[in-house]
Amino acid sequence: MARELNLKQIQEIRENIKAELEFFVHGALCVGLSGRCYASFHSTGYSGNRGECKQICCLRYDLFDAKGNTIIKQKHLLSLKDLNLSDYLEKLVDAGISSFKIEGRLKDINYVKNITAFYRKKIDELIERKQDIKKTSKGNIYLHFEPNPARTFSRGFTNYFIDDNHSKKANFETPKSIGQFIGVVSKVDKNKILIDTNEVIHNADGLCYFTENGLEGFLVNKVENKWVIPNKQLKIEIGVKIYRNQDYEFEKLLSQNKTRRKLPIDIELNIENEYLKIKYLYEDMYAESKIAFETSSNPKQIDIIENQLRKTNDTPFEIKNLINKVQIPIFVKISEINSIRRQLLNSLEKVIIENHQRLSSKITLKTDKFPIDTVDYSENISNSLAEKFYLLHGTMIKEKAYEIISKKGNKIIMTTKYCIKREIGECPKINKKNNNKKYHLQNAYTRYELEFDCVACLMKLRAND
């Protein structure tokens, strides 16, 4: 689903189609509508539609009005904060979403661990509250850390347009990670600073703060009696907000491979034909075996057998129930119990894998009429299969994809729901006095005329070649 949709729009789509719906809930936001951004190709020759985006939205721009007056100078005017819809998961489920997507392009493994664990925990809590939904994955997750999205890569967070609000969606100061806000500078003394914070700061942490020139950062060489000694001289004042964008201890914790997924299984014990029958069960699958036993005068011997059978160690299992139907005191060597336990757990794992069925669906090609009679470069038709699709649905192709047409001048090279007018408080729906203002963006490489479709709430960038 398009990331610009709000909850009402999602619900309307849900009511009109049968397919399962997926929605993007966390990570870096492309400022342009999907498939409606050619800015990278226009500036560099590398196309975002082909996975080669050079992220020119992260560059600094000047904003000018129609008279050439500088409104904003050298800011990251197209750089959005990261999406975080963790507080909207229940509303998204209620609106009809069945799958959540997390963006991880160019992110490291610790980021992936942290963010997926955070959402896994949120989803499990949601499922526990809402009995009418269930997860498609199996087992229970046991984390070895407390996930927190702000403690790995983060540009600050936005909920974008999910509730159609007018909150700030961009970070004009930097496209880089600022991480977690930890406090403010309370004292400065030569080569050290004191930060008013509830967080514990460690050696090798990376801290940062904003200046007139943008984001500045430093490494923590040492912490003495809460005084932070940086790895370089700082020009910093009391009251400056401090963020931690490299959390050394948290990263070290994430690098450990201790998080586990465990499948809950049952054990059944019974006597059959003078043998002890041991059965491990998961749902309707099982592995079983028999072992010879001796009678015992010690009734606690069965407790020893149970305790040994409960041990799952590094296997993907945990014991949920143990049902013991043995009525007489018995004895089995611990080494034999351990051996049969390992065999049965390995066998059960193989049975589960062999019985796993991947869902598949058959696509039936339909010839319903496309809602637009004529399409241009913005539909990205760049190969014969795409061309065949549009022709099949009764659409005339006026132009092929932007990347392959010869005349590229004076084209809309980005369409976005994000609007600079709204971001700086001049949205005509909010501020009626500013509805006719015209603007353009410019940097050292190019200039874009800004066009505003206020009825549809869209901003467009036109290349001024």
Summary of the structure (lengths in Angstrom):
residues: 465
radius of gyration: 29.9
end to end distance: 33.1
largest distance: 100.6
contacts: 1282
relative contact order: 0.12
helix: 24%
strand: 31%
